[in-house]
Structure formats: C-alpha cells, structure tokens
C-alpha cells in the first residue's frame, strides 16, 4: 500500500469533472461499486447509471444530473477503496464545492441515500436559481485574490453584484454574479493585467449572491438530511477550517451556496498539518492539477477506475 494514512487526504471533485463513461469500469469489475450504482438508480427513480455511462453528454451536463453523477462516482470509488483496505483511514477529507457533500458521505456524517437526495436537491435548486435569476461566471488568470476582490467591489452595484466564487489555485480564480457586473469586471481585470479573462458558458452564477433566492429552501434541505459528526476531519469550503461536529458541517454546507470556495486555503491548511499526499476520489484529475500548483511538492494519485485502485497497492 503506497499511502501513509497519517499524511494522506482524500479530495472529491465538483462540477466540471464529469464525462460520459464515468464509473463504468468500476461497476463492471467490482461488485461493491456495481451495487452502489444500482442503489442510486433505485433511490432517484431514474437510470442515472445509464446516463453516466452512455450519455448523451448534453443531458449529463445538466446540473440536476451532473451533481448526483459526480457524487455517485466518488462514493463508488471510495467504497471500492474501503473494501480493499478496510483498516485504512485518511488523515483528512476535503471536497471542491459539490465535492464537500461527497466528503461528508465518505466521512460518515451523511448516509449515501441522504447524501444523494441532498445532492439531487442541490442541483434542482441551482437550476431553478439559474432560470429565475440568470447570472454569469468567468475565469480570471494571473491576478491575485486581493486584486480581484477590489475589482469585484468596483464592478458591483447595489443591484448587480459580482464576487470571487472559486479560489482554485494561485493565478486561477472564477468570479460569479450578475452578467452586467461580470462584464464590467472582465474589463477591469484586463486593465489590471490578467493574462486571460474568459466568460464561462453557464447561466447559473454558483457561489454568488444570485443564489439567495434558493437559500431558504437549501437550508431546509440541509436540515432534513440528518448530517451527523464525521469520523474524519473535513476541511470546509467556506471556513477552510477542519471540522468534525455536525453543527459545523451543516453550517459550512448551508453557507457554501453563496460563499467562496476557498480551495487554495484548504490545501494550504492540509499541507501545514502534515498532509503530503492527495488522492482525488471520483471523476477526473482536475483537483490534482490545482493541488500541484498550490503545493508543488505534493504527491498526487487519482482514484476513479479499477486501474487507479490497483496502482495504489
């Protein structure tokens, strides 16, 4: 086994990491994973697994499907790993945006069924927010957070707000909010020396003030989901602090809807506590790329396929 549990954190991806075929090899080769996909289909009452494995891509990329698909793949990979190494426990867990819910389920703070239902509800609510108050997001390269915070402040008005949504890694930040404010911020970012300032092809302004319309419904969904204490330390998106107690986990998940994903600070926090190895559990390797830019000396491994699992032995 390559992983030292005292120095290893498991991290869970968010939207943008999905792809047609995700999780199929796990289900075909490992019964523990296959059973979880079947359970997910039964819980949701749809053939989510078929959509994940066969597409169409457009349907998979709809947020109401993307979010549960990523959650199920992450938990299937985690179950496969836990089945192979039942006595192994990570030093910490973390997830990017949606991935924080996957981290809660992996940490035992949330059952698979409650977590899947909550994730599906999250996707439904965010879709509704994007339809009732459409917004925009943009990626900004090569500007630091203090500069972007000031740009967002200058570009915002009382009715049109833009803010930093994802602090992904140094030099790669996503802003989110009202489209006119985004357009003003893009001009200011270019004037400030951004290497690139690119609008994203979305209408859902995630992690922004535009999510306020669904906040009450999201709070109610979180309250109904029976979130408990975690078996492992989880570094939250909003606080960038390690948490185990149910009340802290619930608060971070609630606030996440309108708040910045502090991924750079999350990885820095874990590294400062002695974590030197990161395993991305689920689809893709987006987070591993960000982690290498935050902590260049970190050792990283993917865990989304049977081959990934075998490579850790």
N, C-alpha and C positions, 0 to 999 in steps of 0.2 A: 504494500500500500504506500503510495507516494506522499500522501497528505498527513502532515502533523496536525492533529486536531487543535492543539493549543495555539497554532499560528495560522489557521485557515478560516476564512469567512466564505460563506456561500452567498452569492448575489443573484437576484432574479430580475429578468428584463421586463420592460414595459413596451408600449405600443411602438411599432416601427421594426420590431424584430420578427414579426410573423412572416411565414412563407408557405405556399402550397406544398404539402407533403410533410409538414411539421409533425413530429411524433410518430409517424407511421412505422418506422423501423423498430421503435421501442415496443409498439403494440404487437408487431408481427413476431418478435423474438422473445419477448419477456411477458409471461402471464400476469405478473403483478401490475405491469403497465396497461396491458390489454384490459384487465378488469376495471381499471380506473376510467379508461375511455368509455367503456360500456356504462359505468355508473353515471358518468357525466351526461351521456345521451339520455339516460333514464330520468335523471333529475330535471333536466331542462325540457324534456319532451321534444327534442329535435335531434337530428342526426349531425351533431356538431363534429363528430369524428370524421364523417364523410366529407364535410365542408373543409376541414383541416387538411385532409389527405388528397382530395380530388378537386377542390375549388368549387365554383370559379373564384379567381383571385379577387374580383371586384366585391363579391359577397363576403369573402374572408376579411377584406379590408374595411368593412363597415364596423364601426366601433362596438356595436352591440354584439358582434360575433368575434371581433379581434380580441377583446378583453378576456372573455371566457376561454378562448382558444389558447392564449398565452398562459393563462392560469393553469389549465389542464395539462398542457405540455410540461410546464415547470414541475407540477406536483407529480406527474407520471415519472419524470426523470429522477426526482427526489425519492420517490417510493422505490424505484429500481435500485438506486444507490443505497438507501437504508436497508433494503432487503439483502443486498450483497455484503454490507458492512454494518450489521445491527448494533454493534458495540461502539461505533464511531459517532461522535457528536462534534459539531463545529464550535469554534470559539465565539462566533457571531454570525448574524444574518443581516442582510440588507436587500432592499429592492427599489428599483427606479420607478417612481410613480405607481402605476398598476402593480408593479412587482413587489411593492410593500405588502400588498394583500397576500401574495404568494409566500412572502417571508413569514407572515403571521400564521398561515396554514402549516408551513414547514416547521415552525416553532411550536406548534401545538396550541396556539392561542385561539385558533379558529378551526372548526371541523371542515373537512373537504366540502361537504354539502352546503354548510352555511357560507363558506368562502365563495363557492361557485355561484350561489344565488346572489350574494352581495356584489360580486364582480359583474354578473349579468345586469343587475340593477344599476350599477355604476355606469355601464355602457348605455343603458336606456336613458338614464337621466342626462348624461353628457350629450347624447344625440338630441334630446329634447331642447337642451340649452342652446345647441348649435342651430336649431331650427327657429327658436323663438327670439334669440338674440345672437345672430351670426357675428362671428369675430374673425380674427386672423392671427397667424403666428409667423415668426420669421427667425431664421438662423443668422447669428452675427458672429463673424470670425475675427479674432485678433484684437478684441477690445476687452479690458478687464471689467470686473463687476462694478467697482465704484464709478467708472466712466459710464457704463450702461445704465446704472441706477439714475445718474444725473440726466442722461439722455431721455430716459423714460419719463422722468419728472417733467422735463421741459416739453416733451411731446404730448403730455396728458392735459386734458381739460377736466372740468367738473363732470361732464357727461361722457367724455371719451378718454378712457384710461388705458395705458399700456404699462406692462411691468415685466420684470425678468421672471420667466416661468421655469426654465431649466438651466441651472448652473452645472453643465455637464462635465466640463474639464477646463483648465486654463486655455483661453482662446476660443472656446466653443460654447456659445450661450444661445438659448432660444428665448425670444420675447413673445408676449401674448397679450391680446386685448382687442379693443375696438379698431376696426380697419383703418379709419382716418388717422388715428393716433399711431398705428403701426407705420403707415406711410410717412408720417412726419418723422418718426424715429429712424426709419431707414435713411432718410436724407441726412439727419444729424449724425448717424453712425458713420456714413461715408465721409462726411466732413471731418469727423474725429479720427479718421484713418483706418476704419475697418477694412480688412483685406477683402471680405465679401459680406454682403448684407442681402439675404435671399428670402423672399416671401415663400412660405410653405403652402402646399396645395391642400389646405384644410379650411373648414369654416367653423370648427369648434375651437374656441380660444381656451384651451385647457390651462389650469393653474392660474386663472386670472379672475378679475372682478366680475366678468361676464358669467361666471358660474354661480353668482349669488342667487340667481332665480331658482336654482335647484338645491340650494344649501339646506333648507329645512327638510326637504324630502330625503336628501342624503344623510342628514343627521339621524332621521328616524330609521332609515335602513341600517345604519351602523348600530344604533341602539338595539335593534331587533336581532342582531346577528350573533349574540352570545359570545362576544370576544372575551377571552379569559387571559390569565397570566401566560407568558411564554416560557417554554423550557430553556430557551437560549436567548442571549442578549440580541436585541434588534435595534439597529441604528435607524432612527426615523428620518423621513424626508424633510419634515418641517423643522424639527428641533435639531437634527444632526447630533442627537444625544442617544446613548444606549438606554434601552428601555426593556423591562420585563413585565411590569404590572399592567393589568387590564386597563385601568383608568388612563394611564399614559398612552398606551397603544391606541385606545379609542379616540383620544383627543388628537393624536397625530393624524390618524386616518380621516377624521372629520375635517380638520383644518387643511389637509392636503388639497382639497378641492379648489381652493382659491389661492393657495400659497406656493411659493417657490420650492422646486425640488433641489435641495442642497447636496447634489451628488459629489461635487469636489470636496466639500467639507466632510461628507460621510466617509469617503475613502481616506482622507487625511486623518480623521478621528480613529478609524480602524488601524491604520498604519502606526499611529502614535501609541496604540495599545498593544503593539507587537505582532499585528497581522502582517504576514509577508506573502501569503498565498491566497489567491482569489479564484473561486470556481463559479462560472456562470451556469446556472441550472435552468435549462429550457432551450428556447429557440435562439440561434444565432450567437454572435460574439461581439455585439455592439458594446456591451459594458466592459468587456475585457480590453477593447481598444481605448476606451476612455480611461480605464484604470491605469494602463501603461503610460498614458500622458500625465496622469496625476502623480503616480508613484512609479517612475521608470524602472526601479529595481525589483518590482513585484513579480512573483511567479504566477502565471495565469493558466487555467485549464477550462475548456468547455465541457459541459455535461448535458448533452441533448440527444445523443444517439447511443446504441449499444457499443459502437467502436470507442466512443468517448469514455464510457464506463470501463471498458476493458483496458484502456490506456492508463487508467489510474491505479491499476492493480500492480 
